[in-house]
Amino acid sequence: MNNIESTVISSRIRLARNLADYPFPNRLRGVRQAKEIIRIVSGAMSRIGEFKLYYMDEIEDSVAMSLRDDHLISDELAANKKFGAALIDEGDIGDGVTDKISVMINEEDHLREQYIVRGLNLNTAYLRLSERDDALSRMVRFAFDSKLGYLTACPTNLGTGLRASVMLFLPGLTRMNKMGKLFREISRLGHTVRGVYGEGSAAEGYMYQISNEVTLGVTEDYILSEVQKAVLGVVTMETKARRELVSEDYIGVKDECRRAYGILTHCEKISYKEFLKLISDVKLGAALGFVDIEDAALIDGLIASLRPSNLSLLSDTALTAAERDVLRAEKCRAALGGPG
């Protein structure tokens, strides 16, 4: 796998929108208004594509957690049992990129439209989401000002309402203690580095998000171009950091990566915390040529599918933590080519 494939996990485009005739979600006058917004938006979206509607006050906590873990809804929406809902449409468009589309309703804004694609595909994701946003805007009236652009609950989203994010795998920079330098450089460029689940969250398995901070006074094309440029710069930094890591302790790093692969292909039970640490080492080993795995998507898919929330959905009955650990080990061995 090349440097970009081994570093970039996914790209996400998010558009913040509000309906012109309703107050922002934190000012809604009761459940009736919230339900009206859900009805209007879901009705319009049904004419654009096939979306499944999830009411936050009706779905089980395990389903909400799974949607959250897959980045289709936020913690804030999952907790908004009174007003929140989500429209989800997932499908394979046939060109090797798996789309994940979601529309969060009554989160911080009336609408948070999202499109997530694998790899570094910001422009592709934006064009596809923009098509749906344009179609939606012909059926509902968005809150828009000729000078300020799209009006949003938080001033940091004014203007385009566009947040372009890229999820990155950065073991080299992390282990070589260079994340502080990266944070400063990204901030200087007008972007931000966050954890796996956005603002306030921690990094998980060497994974971080880079996204734009400025949405007002710039164009969508400018935002996409600048984030893309920043990400390519980080890929270069990460590649250099991995080389330094290996040059300092070639045998030690190689041994660590191969030991991780050995454990994951032979374990009988494993917690998600241990799995995440080991699979991150395996992914690093694959990038460095120490482990024979060519497809980074295989590892990224495992990380998502073997989370506790997603494992629980695979069974018809509730699983204990111990039962999940056994099932996780079984599926991990199967995916990585270990014994049955």
C-alpha positions as CSV (number, residue, x, y, z in Angstrom):
1,M,0.0,0.0,0.0
2,N,1.3,3.5,-0.8
3,N,1.8,6.3,1.8
4,I,-1.6,7.9,1.3
5,E,-3.5,4.6,1.5
6,S,-1.6,3.6,4.7
7,T,-2.2,7.0,6.3
8,V,-5.6,8.3,5.2
9,I,-8.6,6.3,6.4
10,S,-11.6,8.3,5.3
11,S,-13.0,11.7,4.2
12,R,-16.1,13.3,5.5
13,I,-18.1,16.3,4.3
14,R,-20.6,17.9,6.7
15,L,-23.1,20.6,5.9
16,A,-24.9,22.6,8.6
17,R,-28.3,23.8,7.6
18,N,-31.4,25.3,9.3
19,L,-35.0,25.7,8.1
20,A,-35.9,29.3,7.6
21,D,-39.3,29.2,9.3
22,Y,-38.3,27.6,12.6
23,P,-36.1,28.7,15.6
24,F,-32.8,26.9,16.1
25,P,-33.1,23.5,17.9
26,N,-32.2,25.0,21.3
27,R,-35.1,27.4,20.9
28,L,-37.7,25.0,19.6
29,R,-41.1,25.4,21.3
30,G,-41.7,21.8,22.4
31,V,-41.9,18.4,20.7
32,R,-44.5,19.5,18.2
33,Q,-42.1,21.8,16.3
34,A,-39.3,19.2,16.5
35,K,-41.6,16.5,15.0
36,E,-42.7,19.0,12.3
37,I,-39.1,19.5,11.2
38,I,-38.5,15.7,11.2
39,R,-41.6,15.2,9.1
40,I,-40.7,18.0,6.6
41,V,-37.1,16.8,6.2
42,S,-37.8,13.1,6.0
43,G,-40.5,13.7,3.5
44,A,-38.2,15.8,1.3
45,M,-35.3,13.3,1.6
46,S,-37.6,10.4,0.6
47,R,-37.9,12.0,-2.8
48,I,-34.1,12.2,-3.1
49,G,-33.2,8.6,-2.1
50,E,-34.0,5.7,0.2
51,F,-33.3,6.7,3.8
52,K,-34.2,4.9,7.0
53,L,-35.6,7.2,9.7
54,Y,-34.4,6.6,13.3
55,Y,-36.1,8.4,16.1
56,M,-33.7,8.8,19.0
57,D,-36.5,8.2,21.5
58,E,-37.5,4.9,19.8
59,I,-34.2,3.1,19.0
60,E,-32.4,0.9,21.5
61,D,-29.2,2.2,23.1
62,S,-27.2,-0.4,21.3
63,V,-28.4,0.8,17.9
64,A,-27.7,4.4,18.8
65,M,-24.2,3.5,20.0
66,S,-23.5,1.6,16.8
67,L,-24.6,4.6,14.7
68,R,-22.4,6.8,16.8
69,D,-19.4,4.5,16.5
70,D,-19.8,4.4,12.8
71,H,-19.8,8.3,12.8
72,L,-23.3,8.4,11.4
73,I,-24.6,10.3,14.4
74,S,-23.0,12.4,17.2
75,D,-23.0,11.9,20.9
76,E,-25.2,15.0,21.2
77,L,-27.9,13.6,18.8
78,A,-27.8,10.2,20.5
79,A,-28.5,11.9,23.8
80,N,-31.3,14.1,22.4
81,K,-34.1,11.6,23.0
82,K,-36.8,14.3,23.0
83,F,-36.2,16.1,19.7
84,G,-33.6,14.1,17.7
85,A,-33.8,11.9,14.7
86,A,-31.5,10.6,11.9
87,L,-31.9,9.6,8.3
88,I,-29.4,6.9,7.2
89,D,-28.6,5.7,3.7
90,E,-25.7,3.3,3.2
91,G,-24.8,1.7,-0.1
92,D,-22.0,0.7,-2.5
93,I,-21.9,2.9,-5.5
94,G,-20.0,0.4,-7.5
95,D,-16.6,2.0,-7.8
96,G,-14.9,0.6,-4.8
97,V,-15.8,3.5,-2.5
98,T,-18.3,2.7,0.3
99,D,-20.6,5.6,0.9
100,K,-22.1,6.4,4.3
101,I,-24.7,9.1,4.2
102,S,-26.6,10.5,7.2
103,V,-28.7,13.5,8.0
104,M,-28.9,14.3,11.7
105,I,-32.1,16.2,12.5
106,N,-32.4,18.6,15.5
107,E,-28.8,18.3,16.7
108,E,-27.1,21.7,17.1
109,D,-28.7,22.7,13.8
110,H,-31.9,21.5,12.2
111,L,-29.8,19.5,9.7
112,R,-26.3,18.1,9.8
113,E,-25.9,16.4,6.4
114,Q,-22.9,14.1,6.2
115,Y,-21.1,12.1,3.5
116,I,-18.3,9.7,4.5
117,V,-16.1,7.9,1.9
118,R,-13.0,5.8,2.2
119,G,-9.6,7.3,1.4
120,L,-8.7,10.9,0.4
121,N,-11.8,11.8,-1.6
122,L,-12.9,15.2,-0.3
123,N,-14.0,16.5,-3.7
124,T,-15.9,13.4,-4.6
125,A,-17.7,13.4,-1.2
126,Y,-18.5,17.1,-1.5
127,L,-19.9,16.9,-5.0
128,R,-22.2,14.0,-4.1
129,L,-23.4,15.6,-0.9
130,S,-23.9,18.9,-2.6
131,E,-26.2,17.3,-5.2
132,R,-28.4,16.1,-2.5
133,D,-28.2,19.4,-0.6
134,D,-29.2,21.3,-3.8
135,A,-32.2,18.9,-4.3
136,L,-33.2,19.4,-0.7
137,S,-33.0,23.2,-1.0
138,R,-35.5,23.1,-3.8
139,M,-38.1,21.5,-1.5
140,V,-37.4,23.3,1.8
141,R,-36.3,26.9,2.5
142,F,-33.0,27.2,4.3
143,A,-32.1,30.1,6.6
144,F,-29.7,32.1,4.4
145,D,-28.4,35.7,4.5
146,S,-26.9,37.4,1.4
147,K,-23.9,38.6,3.5
148,L,-23.5,35.9,6.1
149,G,-24.4,32.9,4.0
150,Y,-26.1,29.9,5.7
151,L,-27.3,30.8,9.2
152,T,-26.2,28.4,11.9
153,A,-26.7,28.0,15.7
154,C,-23.0,28.4,16.3
155,P,-21.2,31.3,14.6
156,T,-18.2,29.1,13.8
157,N,-20.4,27.4,11.1
158,L,-21.7,30.5,9.5
159,G,-21.2,31.0,5.8
160,T,-20.7,27.8,3.8
161,G,-21.7,25.6,6.8
162,L,-19.1,23.3,5.4
163,R,-16.8,21.1,7.6
164,A,-14.3,19.0,5.6
165,S,-12.6,16.3,7.7
166,V,-10.1,13.6,7.0
167,M,-9.4,10.7,9.4
168,L,-5.7,9.8,9.6
169,F,-3.7,7.0,11.0
170,L,-0.6,8.6,12.6
171,P,1.5,6.0,14.6
172,G,4.8,7.5,13.4
173,L,4.1,11.0,14.6
174,T,2.5,9.8,17.8
175,R,5.3,7.4,18.8
176,M,8.1,9.9,17.8
177,N,6.4,12.5,20.1
178,K,5.7,14.9,17.2
179,M,2.0,15.4,17.6
180,G,2.5,18.7,19.4
181,K,4.4,20.1,16.4
182,L,1.7,18.9,14.1
183,F,-1.0,20.5,16.2
184,R,0.8,23.9,16.0
185,E,1.4,23.6,12.3
186,I,-2.2,22.6,11.5
187,S,-3.5,25.5,13.7
188,R,-1.3,27.9,11.9
189,L,-2.9,26.8,8.6
190,G,-6.4,27.6,10.1
191,H,-7.4,24.0,10.7
192,T,-7.7,21.8,13.8
193,V,-6.7,18.3,14.9
194,R,-9.3,16.3,16.9
195,G,-9.8,12.8,18.2
196,V,-11.8,10.0,16.5
197,Y,-15.2,11.4,17.5
198,G,-14.6,15.1,16.9
199,E,-14.3,18.0,19.3
200,G,-13.3,17.0,22.8
201,S,-12.7,13.3,22.0
202,A,-9.5,11.4,22.4
203,A,-7.4,9.7,19.8
204,E,-8.0,6.0,19.3
205,G,-5.6,3.6,17.8
206,Y,-3.3,6.4,16.5
207,M,-6.4,7.9,14.7
208,Y,-7.0,11.6,14.4
209,Q,-9.2,14.0,12.4
210,I,-8.0,17.1,10.6
211,S,-10.7,19.6,9.6
212,N,-11.2,23.2,8.6
213,E,-12.1,25.8,11.3
214,V,-13.0,28.7,9.0
215,T,-16.4,28.6,7.2
216,L,-17.2,32.3,6.8
217,G,-15.8,34.5,4.0
218,V,-14.3,31.6,2.0
219,T,-15.7,29.4,-0.7
220,E,-16.3,25.7,-0.6
221,D,-13.6,25.1,-3.2
222,Y,-11.1,27.0,-1.0
223,I,-11.9,24.9,2.0
224,L,-11.6,21.6,0.2
225,S,-8.3,22.7,-1.4
226,E,-6.7,23.9,1.8
227,V,-7.7,20.8,3.8
228,Q,-6.5,18.5,1.0
229,K,-3.2,20.4,1.0
230,A,-2.8,20.1,4.8
231,V,-3.6,16.4,4.7
232,L,-0.9,15.7,2.0
233,G,1.6,17.6,4.1
234,V,0.7,15.4,7.1
235,V,1.1,12.3,5.0
236,T,4.6,13.5,4.2
237,M,5.4,14.2,7.9
238,E,4.0,10.8,8.9
239,T,6.0,8.9,6.3
240,K,9.2,10.6,7.5
241,A,8.3,9.8,11.2
242,R,7.8,6.1,10.3
243,R,11.2,6.0,8.7
244,E,12.8,7.6,11.8
245,L,10.9,5.1,14.0
246,V,12.3,2.1,12.1
247,S,15.8,3.5,11.9
248,E,15.9,3.9,15.7
249,D,14.8,0.3,16.4
250,Y,14.2,-1.8,13.3
251,I,14.2,-5.2,15.0
252,G,12.1,-3.9,17.9
253,V,9.4,-2.4,15.7
254,K,9.3,-5.4,13.3
255,D,9.0,-7.8,16.3
256,E,6.2,-5.7,17.9
257,C,4.2,-5.7,14.6
258,R,4.6,-9.4,14.0
259,R,3.9,-10.3,17.6
260,A,0.6,-8.4,17.3
261,Y,-0.3,-10.2,14.1
262,G,0.5,-13.6,15.8
263,I,-1.7,-12.8,18.8
264,L,-4.6,-11.7,16.6
265,T,-4.5,-14.7,14.4
266,H,-4.3,-17.2,17.3
267,C,-6.2,-15.7,20.3
268,E,-9.3,-17.3,21.6
269,K,-10.7,-14.2,23.3
270,I,-9.7,-10.5,23.3
271,S,-11.1,-7.2,24.7
272,Y,-11.6,-4.3,22.3
273,K,-9.0,-2.3,24.1
274,E,-6.3,-4.9,23.5
275,F,-7.6,-5.6,20.0
276,L,-7.3,-1.9,19.1
277,K,-3.8,-1.7,20.3
278,L,-2.7,-4.8,18.5
279,I,-4.5,-4.2,15.2
280,S,-3.0,-0.7,15.1
281,D,0.5,-2.3,15.4
282,V,-0.6,-4.8,12.6
283,K,-1.6,-1.9,10.4
284,L,1.7,-0.1,11.0
285,G,3.5,-3.4,10.2
286,A,1.5,-3.7,6.9
287,A,2.5,-0.1,6.0
288,L,6.2,-0.9,6.7
289,G,6.1,-4.2,4.9
290,F,6.6,-6.3,8.0
291,V,3.1,-7.9,7.8
292,D,1.7,-9.3,4.5
293,I,-1.6,-7.3,4.3
294,E,-2.0,-5.2,1.2
295,D,-5.5,-3.8,1.8
296,A,-5.7,-1.1,4.5
297,A,-9.5,-1.2,4.2
298,L,-9.5,-4.8,5.6
299,I,-8.0,-3.5,8.9
300,D,-10.1,-0.4,9.0
301,G,-13.2,-2.5,8.5
302,L,-12.2,-4.8,11.3
303,I,-11.7,-1.9,13.7
304,A,-15.2,-0.7,13.0
305,S,-17.0,-4.1,12.9
306,L,-15.4,-5.4,16.1
307,R,-16.4,-2.5,18.4
308,P,-18.6,-3.7,21.2
309,S,-21.7,-1.9,19.8
310,N,-21.4,-3.5,16.4
311,L,-20.6,-6.9,17.7
312,S,-23.7,-6.8,19.9
313,L,-25.9,-6.2,16.8
314,L,-24.6,-9.4,15.2
315,S,-26.3,-11.6,17.8
316,D,-30.0,-12.2,18.3
317,T,-29.4,-12.2,22.0
318,A,-27.6,-9.9,24.3
319,L,-23.9,-10.7,24.7
320,T,-21.9,-10.4,27.9
321,A,-18.5,-8.7,27.7
322,A,-16.8,-12.1,27.9
323,E,-19.0,-13.5,25.0
324,R,-18.1,-10.5,22.9
325,D,-14.4,-11.0,23.5
326,V,-14.7,-14.6,22.3
327,L,-16.7,-13.6,19.2
328,R,-14.2,-10.7,18.5
329,A,-11.3,-13.2,18.5
330,E,-13.1,-15.6,16.2
331,K,-13.9,-12.9,13.6
332,C,-10.5,-11.4,13.9
333,R,-8.8,-14.8,13.2
334,A,-11.1,-15.4,10.3
335,A,-10.4,-12.0,8.7
336,L,-6.7,-12.2,9.1
337,G,-6.3,-15.8,8.0
338,G,-5.7,-17.5,11.3
339,P,-6.8,-21.0,12.3
340,G,-10.5,-21.7,12.8
